[in-house]
Amino acid sequence: MHLDPHVAIAAVSTLGAAWLMVKAGLQKSALEHRRQRRVCPSCGREIQARVCTSCAS
């Protein structure tokens, strides 16, 4: 299997542009790092599943 140089250059330049856009967004505070911990807005407990198990039942 042979990789075309034009496809490789297009892929590398696209990934480079995406990386620069993410970096610029983080520096301008337009983006923020994802929070690891989620808190239920209703009861204030940490959400372990997709929904809060104490509020959903």
PDB file of N, CA, C and O in Angstrom, chain B, residues numbered from 101:
ATOM      1  N   MET B 101       0.844  -1.175   0.000  1.00  0.00           N
ATOM      2  CA  MET B 101       0.000   0.000   0.000  1.00  0.00           C
ATOM      3  C   MET B 101       0.890   1.240   0.000  1.00  0.00           C
ATOM      4  O   MET B 101       1.829   1.340   0.791  1.00  0.00           O
ATOM      5  N   HIS B 102       0.598   2.159  -0.869  1.00  0.00           N
ATOM      6  CA  HIS B 102       1.427   3.347  -1.043  1.00  0.00           C
ATOM      7  C   HIS B 102       0.641   4.599  -0.652  1.00  0.00           C
ATOM      8  O   HIS B 102      -0.496   4.782  -1.087  1.00  0.00           O
ATOM      9  N   LEU B 103       1.248   5.460   0.169  1.00  0.00           N
ATOM     10  CA  LEU B 103       0.611   6.701   0.604  1.00  0.00           C
ATOM     11  C   LEU B 103       1.030   7.826  -0.332  1.00  0.00           C
ATOM     12  O   LEU B 103       2.218   8.081  -0.530  1.00  0.00           O
ATOM     13  N   ASP B 104       0.047   8.484  -0.896  1.00  0.00           N
ATOM     14  CA  ASP B 104       0.298   9.591  -1.815  1.00  0.00           C
ATOM     15  C   ASP B 104       0.870  10.778  -1.031  1.00  0.00           C
ATOM     16  O   ASP B 104       0.325  11.119   0.019  1.00  0.00           O
ATOM     17  N   PRO B 105       1.933  11.411  -1.495  1.00  0.00           N
ATOM     18  CA  PRO B 105       2.526  12.541  -0.770  1.00  0.00           C
ATOM     19  C   PRO B 105       1.565  13.721  -0.609  1.00  0.00           C
ATOM     20  O   PRO B 105       1.638  14.441   0.387  1.00  0.00           O
ATOM     21  N   HIS B 106       0.673  13.925  -1.570  1.00  0.00           N
ATOM     22  CA  HIS B 106      -0.277  15.023  -1.460  1.00  0.00           C
ATOM     23  C   HIS B 106      -1.260  14.789  -0.314  1.00  0.00           C
ATOM     24  O   HIS B 106      -1.629  15.727   0.393  1.00  0.00           O
ATOM     25  N   VAL B 107      -1.678  13.555  -0.135  1.00  0.00           N
ATOM     26  CA  VAL B 107      -2.590  13.215   0.963  1.00  0.00           C
ATOM     27  C   VAL B 107      -1.877  13.378   2.298  1.00  0.00           C
ATOM     28  O   VAL B 107      -2.462  13.880   3.258  1.00  0.00           O
ATOM     29  N   ALA B 108      -0.635  12.961   2.362  1.00  0.00           N
ATOM     30  CA  ALA B 108       0.134  13.086   3.597  1.00  0.00           C
ATOM     31  C   ALA B 108       0.342  14.553   3.968  1.00  0.00           C
ATOM     32  O   ALA B 108       0.200  14.921   5.134  1.00  0.00           O
ATOM     33  N   ILE B 109       0.673  15.386   2.993  1.00  0.00           N
ATOM     34  CA  ILE B 109       0.877  16.818   3.249  1.00  0.00           C
ATOM     35  C   ILE B 109      -0.430  17.468   3.685  1.00  0.00           C
ATOM     36  O   ILE B 109      -0.433  18.301   4.592  1.00  0.00           O
ATOM     37  N   ALA B 110      -1.537  17.098   3.054  1.00  0.00           N
ATOM     38  CA  ALA B 110      -2.837  17.649   3.429  1.00  0.00           C
ATOM     39  C   ALA B 110      -3.218  17.250   4.846  1.00  0.00           C
ATOM     40  O   ALA B 110      -3.745  18.068   5.601  1.00  0.00           O
ATOM     41  N   ALA B 111      -2.956  15.996   5.216  1.00  0.00           N
ATOM     42  CA  ALA B 111      -3.285  15.530   6.562  1.00  0.00           C
ATOM     43  C   ALA B 111      -2.436  16.231   7.610  1.00  0.00           C
ATOM     44  O   ALA B 111      -2.954  16.653   8.644  1.00  0.00           O
ATOM     45  N   VAL B 112      -1.157  16.360   7.361  1.00  0.00           N
ATOM     46  CA  VAL B 112      -0.252  17.004   8.321  1.00  0.00           C
ATOM     47  C   VAL B 112      -0.593  18.486   8.474  1.00  0.00           C
ATOM     48  O   VAL B 112      -0.595  19.007   9.589  1.00  0.00           O
ATOM     49  N   SER B 113      -0.879  19.161   7.375  1.00  0.00           N
ATOM     50  CA  SER B 113      -1.200  20.592   7.471  1.00  0.00           C
ATOM     51  C   SER B 113      -2.544  20.813   8.157  1.00  0.00           C
ATOM     52  O   SER B 113      -2.708  21.793   8.884  1.00  0.00           O
ATOM     53  N   THR B 114      -3.504  19.923   7.940  1.00  0.00           N
ATOM     54  CA  THR B 114      -4.799  20.037   8.616  1.00  0.00           C
ATOM     55  C   THR B 114      -4.649  19.820  10.111  1.00  0.00           C
ATOM     56  O   THR B 114      -5.218  20.569  10.904  1.00  0.00           O
ATOM     57  N   LEU B 115      -3.892  18.805  10.506  1.00  0.00           N
ATOM     58  CA  LEU B 115      -3.672  18.559  11.929  1.00  0.00           C
ATOM     59  C   LEU B 115      -2.887  19.694  12.577  1.00  0.00           C
ATOM     60  O   LEU B 115      -3.156  20.058  13.722  1.00  0.00           O
ATOM     61  N   GLY B 116      -1.928  20.252  11.861  1.00  0.00           N
ATOM     62  CA  GLY B 116      -1.168  21.379  12.390  1.00  0.00           C
ATOM     63  C   GLY B 116      -2.043  22.608  12.594  1.00  0.00           C
ATOM     64  O   GLY B 116      -1.921  23.297  13.607  1.00  0.00           O
ATOM     65  N   ALA B 117      -2.918  22.884  11.644  1.00  0.00           N
ATOM     66  CA  ALA B 117      -3.824  24.027  11.777  1.00  0.00           C
ATOM     67  C   ALA B 117      -4.797  23.819  12.927  1.00  0.00           C
ATOM     68  O   ALA B 117      -5.085  24.757  13.670  1.00  0.00           O
ATOM     69  N   ALA B 118      -5.301  22.612  13.082  1.00  0.00           N
ATOM     70  CA  ALA B 118      -6.219  22.317  14.191  1.00  0.00           C
ATOM     71  C   ALA B 118      -5.512  22.487  15.531  1.00  0.00           C
ATOM     72  O   ALA B 118      -6.083  23.041  16.470  1.00  0.00           O
ATOM     73  N   TRP B 119      -4.283  22.016  15.622  1.00  0.00           N
ATOM     74  CA  TRP B 119      -3.531  22.145  16.877  1.00  0.00           C
ATOM     75  C   TRP B 119      -3.301  23.613  17.212  1.00  0.00           C
ATOM     76  O   TRP B 119      -3.453  24.015  18.365  1.00  0.00           O
ATOM     77  N   LEU B 120      -2.935  24.418  16.215  1.00  0.00           N
ATOM     78  CA  LEU B 120      -2.724  25.848  16.449  1.00  0.00           C
ATOM     79  C   LEU B 120      -4.013  26.550  16.864  1.00  0.00           C
ATOM     80  O   LEU B 120      -3.980  27.443  17.711  1.00  0.00           O
ATOM     81  N   MET B 121      -5.137  26.165  16.289  1.00  0.00           N
ATOM     82  CA  MET B 121      -6.413  26.778  16.652  1.00  0.00           C
ATOM     83  C   MET B 121      -6.815  26.429  18.081  1.00  0.00           C
ATOM     84  O   MET B 121      -7.329  27.283  18.804  1.00  0.00           O
ATOM     85  N   VAL B 122      -6.589  25.193  18.493  1.00  0.00           N
ATOM     86  CA  VAL B 122      -6.900  24.792  19.866  1.00  0.00           C
ATOM     87  C   VAL B 122      -5.995  25.528  20.842  1.00  0.00           C
ATOM     88  O   VAL B 122      -6.458  26.000  21.880  1.00  0.00           O
ATOM     89  N   LYS B 123      -4.721  25.629  20.521  1.00  0.00           N
ATOM     90  CA  LYS B 123      -3.774  26.326  21.393  1.00  0.00           C
ATOM     91  C   LYS B 123      -4.145  27.803  21.520  1.00  0.00           C
ATOM     92  O   LYS B 123      -4.099  28.354  22.620  1.00  0.00           O
ATOM     93  N   ALA B 124      -4.509  28.450  20.415  1.00  0.00           N
ATOM     94  CA  ALA B 124      -4.902  29.856  20.456  1.00  0.00           C
ATOM     95  C   ALA B 124      -6.198  30.030  21.241  1.00  0.00           C
ATOM     96  O   ALA B 124      -6.345  31.006  21.978  1.00  0.00           O
ATOM     97  N   GLY B 125      -7.133  29.104  21.094  1.00  0.00           N
ATOM     98  CA  GLY B 125      -8.395  29.182  21.839  1.00  0.00           C
ATOM     99  C   GLY B 125      -8.186  29.036  23.334  1.00  0.00           C
ATOM    100  O   GLY B 125      -8.856  29.701  24.124  1.00  0.00           O
ATOM    101  N   LEU B 126      -7.263  28.172  23.729  1.00  0.00           N
ATOM    102  CA  LEU B 126      -6.968  28.009  25.159  1.00  0.00           C
ATOM    103  C   LEU B 126      -6.291  29.258  25.719  1.00  0.00           C
ATOM    104  O   LEU B 126      -6.569  29.654  26.851  1.00  0.00           O
ATOM    105  N   GLN B 127      -5.415  29.877  24.949  1.00  0.00           N
ATOM    106  CA  GLN B 127      -4.719  31.072  25.425  1.00  0.00           C
ATOM    107  C   GLN B 127      -5.661  32.267  25.522  1.00  0.00           C
ATOM    108  O   GLN B 127      -5.495  33.106  26.407  1.00  0.00           O
ATOM    109  N   LYS B 128      -6.635  32.359  24.639  1.00  0.00           N
ATOM    110  CA  LYS B 128      -7.574  33.483  24.649  1.00  0.00           C
ATOM    111  C   LYS B 128      -8.748  33.238  25.592  1.00  0.00           C
ATOM    112  O   LYS B 128      -9.630  34.089  25.704  1.00  0.00           O
ATOM    113  N   SER B 129      -8.775  32.102  26.268  1.00  0.00           N
ATOM    114  CA  SER B 129      -9.862  31.678  27.157  1.00  0.00           C
ATOM    115  C   SER B 129     -11.180  31.502  26.416  1.00  0.00           C
ATOM    116  O   SER B 129     -12.244  31.556  27.034  1.00  0.00           O
ATOM    117  N   ALA B 130     -11.131  31.296  25.123  1.00  0.00           N
ATOM    118  CA  ALA B 130     -12.332  30.956  24.373  1.00  0.00           C
ATOM    119  C   ALA B 130     -12.663  29.479  24.576  1.00  0.00           C
ATOM    120  O   ALA B 130     -13.816  29.066  24.443  1.00  0.00           O
ATOM    121  N   LEU B 131     -11.649  28.698  24.896  1.00  0.00           N
ATOM    122  CA  LEU B 131     -11.812  27.286  25.219  1.00  0.00           C
ATOM    123  C   LEU B 131     -11.270  27.059  26.622  1.00  0.00           C
ATOM    124  O   LEU B 131     -10.447  27.832  27.112  1.00  0.00           O
ATOM    125  N   GLU B 132     -11.728  26.013  27.253  1.00  0.00           N
ATOM    126  CA  GLU B 132     -11.176  25.641  28.563  1.00  0.00           C
ATOM    127  C   GLU B 132     -11.023  24.131  28.619  1.00  0.00           C
ATOM    128  O   GLU B 132     -11.728  23.394  27.930  1.00  0.00           O
ATOM    129  N   HIS B 133     -10.102  23.687  29.442  1.00  0.00           N
ATOM    130  CA  HIS B 133      -9.872  22.260  29.600  1.00  0.00           C
ATOM    131  C   HIS B 133     -11.116  21.617  30.200  1.00  0.00           C
ATOM    132  O   HIS B 133     -11.822  22.221  31.008  1.00  0.00           O
ATOM    133  N   ARG B 134     -11.363  20.395  29.791  1.00  0.00           N
ATOM    134  CA  ARG B 134     -12.535  19.687  30.286  1.00  0.00           C
ATOM    135  C   ARG B 134     -12.376  19.358  31.755  1.00  0.00           C
ATOM    136  O   ARG B 134     -11.320  18.911  32.201  1.00  0.00           O
ATOM    137  N   ARG B 135     -13.428  19.584  32.485  1.00  0.00           N
ATOM    138  CA  ARG B 135     -13.406  19.264  33.922  1.00  0.00           C
ATOM    139  C   ARG B 135     -13.560  17.762  34.110  1.00  0.00           C
ATOM    140  O   ARG B 135     -14.345  17.124  33.408  1.00  0.00           O
ATOM    141  N   GLN B 136     -12.825  17.202  35.041  1.00  0.00           N
ATOM    142  CA  GLN B 136     -12.885  15.770  35.292  1.00  0.00           C
ATOM    143  C   GLN B 136     -14.110  15.412  36.130  1.00  0.00           C
ATOM    144  O   GLN B 136     -14.699  14.347  35.945  1.00  0.00           O
ATOM    145  N   ARG B 137     -14.491  16.288  37.040  1.00  0.00           N
ATOM    146  CA  ARG B 137     -15.556  16.005  37.982  1.00  0.00           C
ATOM    147  C   ARG B 137     -16.814  16.758  37.574  1.00  0.00           C
ATOM    148  O   ARG B 137     -16.760  17.959  37.310  1.00  0.00           O
ATOM    149  N   ARG B 138     -17.946  16.064  37.519  1.00  0.00           N
ATOM    150  CA  ARG B 138     -19.217  16.720  37.211  1.00  0.00           C
ATOM    151  C   ARG B 138     -20.092  16.735  38.451  1.00  0.00           C
ATOM    152  O   ARG B 138     -20.153  15.750  39.187  1.00  0.00           O
ATOM    153  N   VAL B 139     -20.771  17.851  38.685  1.00  0.00           N
ATOM    154  CA  VAL B 139     -21.609  18.019  39.859  1.00  0.00           C
ATOM    155  C   VAL B 139     -23.039  18.238  39.398  1.00  0.00           C
ATOM    156  O   VAL B 139     -23.284  18.993  38.458  1.00  0.00           O
ATOM    157  N   CYS B 140     -23.974  17.587  40.051  1.00  0.00           N
ATOM    158  CA  CYS B 140     -25.391  17.738  39.726  1.00  0.00           C
ATOM    159  C   CYS B 140     -25.842  19.136  40.146  1.00  0.00           C
ATOM    160  O   CYS B 140     -25.639  19.519  41.298  1.00  0.00           O
ATOM    161  N   PRO B 141     -26.448  19.905  39.244  1.00  0.00           N
ATOM    162  CA  PRO B 141     -26.885  21.252  39.605  1.00  0.00           C
ATOM    163  C   PRO B 141     -28.071  21.253  40.561  1.00  0.00           C
ATOM    164  O   PRO B 141     -28.321  22.254  41.232  1.00  0.00           O
ATOM    165  N   SER B 142     -28.803  20.148  40.632  1.00  0.00           N
ATOM    166  CA  SER B 142     -29.982  20.082  41.491  1.00  0.00           C
ATOM    167  C   SER B 142     -29.632  19.754  42.939  1.00  0.00           C
ATOM    168  O   SER B 142     -30.062  20.450  43.858  1.00  0.00           O
ATOM    169  N   CYS B 143     -28.846  18.686  43.142  1.00  0.00           N
ATOM    170  CA  CYS B 143     -28.557  18.258  44.518  1.00  0.00           C
ATOM    171  C   CYS B 143     -27.118  18.534  44.950  1.00  0.00           C
ATOM    172  O   CYS B 143     -26.818  18.475  46.143  1.00  0.00           O
ATOM    173  N   GLY B 144     -26.224  18.835  44.011  1.00  0.00           N
ATOM    174  CA  GLY B 144     -24.849  19.160  44.356  1.00  0.00           C
ATOM    175  C   GLY B 144     -23.932  17.969  44.532  1.00  0.00           C
ATOM    176  O   GLY B 144     -22.763  18.141  44.875  1.00  0.00           O
ATOM    177  N   ARG B 145     -24.430  16.771  44.306  1.00  0.00           N
ATOM    178  CA  ARG B 145     -23.595  15.578  44.434  1.00  0.00           C
ATOM    179  C   ARG B 145     -22.818  15.345  43.153  1.00  0.00           C
ATOM    180  O   ARG B 145     -23.186  15.831  42.084  1.00  0.00           O
ATOM    181  N   GLU B 146     -21.728  14.586  43.283  1.00  0.00           N
ATOM    182  CA  GLU B 146     -20.915  14.255  42.109  1.00  0.00           C
ATOM    183  C   GLU B 146     -21.650  13.236  41.250  1.00  0.00           C
ATOM    184  O   GLU B 146     -22.206  12.265  41.764  1.00  0.00           O
ATOM    185  N   ILE B 147     -21.650  13.463  39.937  1.00  0.00           N
ATOM    186  CA  ILE B 147     -22.333  12.565  39.007  1.00  0.00           C
ATOM    187  C   ILE B 147     -21.337  11.517  38.541  1.00  0.00           C
ATOM    188  O   ILE B 147     -20.301  11.851  37.965  1.00  0.00           O
ATOM    189  N   GLN B 148     -21.645  10.261  38.789  1.00  0.00           N
ATOM    190  CA  GLN B 148     -20.784   9.145  38.390  1.00  0.00           C
ATOM    191  C   GLN B 148     -21.226   8.564  37.057  1.00  0.00           C
ATOM    192  O   GLN B 148     -20.387   8.119  36.273  1.00  0.00           O
ATOM    193  N   ALA B 149     -22.524   8.560  36.784  1.00  0.00           N
ATOM    194  CA  ALA B 149     -23.057   7.963  35.556  1.00  0.00           C
ATOM    195  C   ALA B 149     -23.422   9.069  34.579  1.00  0.00           C
ATOM    196  O   ALA B 149     -22.968  10.206  34.709  1.00  0.00           O
ATOM    197  N   ARG B 150     -24.246   8.724  33.602  1.00  0.00           N
ATOM    198  CA  ARG B 150     -24.671   9.706  32.620  1.00  0.00           C
ATOM    199  C   ARG B 150     -25.592  10.752  33.231  1.00  0.00           C
ATOM    200  O   ARG B 150     -25.533  11.929  32.873  1.00  0.00           O
ATOM    201  N   VAL B 151     -26.443  10.319  34.155  1.00  0.00           N
ATOM    202  CA  VAL B 151     -27.349  11.213  34.877  1.00  0.00           C
ATOM    203  C   VAL B 151     -27.145  11.019  36.370  1.00  0.00           C
ATOM    204  O   VAL B 151     -26.558  10.026  36.799  1.00  0.00           O
ATOM    205  N   CYS B 152     -27.623  11.957  37.152  1.00  0.00           N
ATOM    206  CA  CYS B 152     -27.525  11.847  38.609  1.00  0.00           C
ATOM    207  C   CYS B 152     -28.468  10.753  39.077  1.00  0.00           C
ATOM    208  O   CYS B 152     -29.673  10.819  38.836  1.00  0.00           O
ATOM    209  N   THR B 153     -27.921   9.747  39.745  1.00  0.00           N
ATOM    210  CA  THR B 153     -28.758   8.611  40.158  1.00  0.00           C
ATOM    211  C   THR B 153     -29.686   8.969  41.313  1.00  0.00           C
ATOM    212  O   THR B 153     -30.748   8.362  41.450  1.00  0.00           O
ATOM    213  N   SER B 154     -29.314   9.935  42.145  1.00  0.00           N
ATOM    214  CA  SER B 154     -30.196  10.288  43.271  1.00  0.00           C
ATOM    215  C   SER B 154     -31.368  11.148  42.811  1.00  0.00           C
ATOM    216  O   SER B 154     -32.446  11.075  43.402  1.00  0.00           O
ATOM    217  N   CYS B 155     -31.186  11.956  41.780  1.00  0.00           N
ATOM    218  CA  CYS B 155     -32.278  12.803  41.282  1.00  0.00           C
ATOM    219  C   CYS B 155     -33.155  12.078  40.264  1.00  0.00           C
ATOM    220  O   CYS B 155     -34.336  12.396  40.126  1.00  0.00           O
ATOM    221  N   ALA B 156     -32.590  11.117  39.560  1.00  0.00           N
ATOM    222  CA  ALA B 156     -33.342  10.432  38.498  1.00  0.00           C
ATOM    223  C   ALA B 156     -34.315   9.407  39.042  1.00  0.00           C
ATOM    224  O   ALA B 156     -35.280   9.058  38.363  1.00  0.00           O
ATOM    225  N   SER B 157     -34.089   8.922  40.237  1.00  0.00           N
ATOM    226  CA  SER B 157     -34.976   7.883  40.762  1.00  0.00           C
ATOM    227  C   SER B 157     -36.107   8.441  41.571  1.00  0.00           C
ATOM    228  O   SER B 157     -36.936   7.684  42.077  1.00  0.00           O
TER     229      SER B 157
END
